[in-house]
């Protein structure tokens, strides 16, 4: 295993939860691993609008394949680990990026995007 194995396992666990939240429209599950300060401008309505648009464009998620890591960066002096998967959806494939960091022994998501 590589030195980022723990980080990758955490990121993949969060990815699974977020994909389920996307498919079910479950806002609380989606934001479960974000710090509140990063959710100030992200409401349930915004989430539901984003999910509706994503479902129209992509369909539901059918699975994913790990592609690799991206260069880490720092936020508030914390290391952000970035991972990329190929998301397999009903209508097309997409790239999914998840960024996580550890603060006070708790892992958080800071980035989740589908391209």
C-alpha positions, -999 to 999 in steps of 0.1 A, spaced: 0 0 0 12 35 -7 16 62 19 -18 77 9 -37 44 14 -55 57 46 -65 89 28 -77 70 -3 -98 46 18 -114 75 36 -120 94 4 -136 63 -12 -159 58 18 -170 94 15 -174 91 -23 -198 61 -18 -219 81 7 -220 111 -16 -230 91 -46 -258 75 -26 -268 110 -14 -268 122 -50 -290 94 -63 -314 97 -33 -314 135 -31 -303 132 6 -288 166 15 -279 156 51 -259 126 39 -242 147 12 -229 173 37 -222 149 65 -184 152 62 -181 189 55 -172 215 81 -200 240 85 -178 269 75 -175 255 40 -213 251 36 -222 288 42 -234 294 7 -246 258 0 -283 252 8 -305 222 4 -322 240 -25 -289 245 -42 -280 208 -37 -314 196 -51 -311 219 -81 -275 206 -87 -286 170 -84 -316 175 -107 -293 190 -134 -268 162 -129 -294 135 -132 -307 151 -165 -271 153 -179 -257 120 -165 -285 98 -152 -280 78 -120 -246 65 -110 -239 29 -119 -204 27 -104 -169 41 -104 -133 33 -111 -103 47 -93 -81 68 -117 -54 83 -94 -44 111 -72 -37 148 -79 -12 171 -63 -21 180 -27 -27 216 -17 -31 234 16 -61 251 31 -58 269 64 -24 252 68 -40 217 64 -30 192 37 -58 185 13 -55 151 -4 -71 148 -38 -84 117 -56 -100 111 -89 -124 84 -101 -142 77 -134 -179 79 -126 -200 55 -147 -234 70 -151 -265 58 -171 -259 84 -199 -221 91 -198 -189 87 -180 -176 116 -159 -146 125 -138 -152 127 -100 -128 146 -78 -129 144 -40 -106 164 -17 -102 155 20 -82 168 49 -77 158 85 -83 182 114 -82 173 151 -82 136 141 -114 139 120 -115 136 82 -135 162 63 -144 167 27 -135 201 12 -142 194 -24 -165 171 -44 -171 177 -81 -183 159 -111 -169 170 -145 
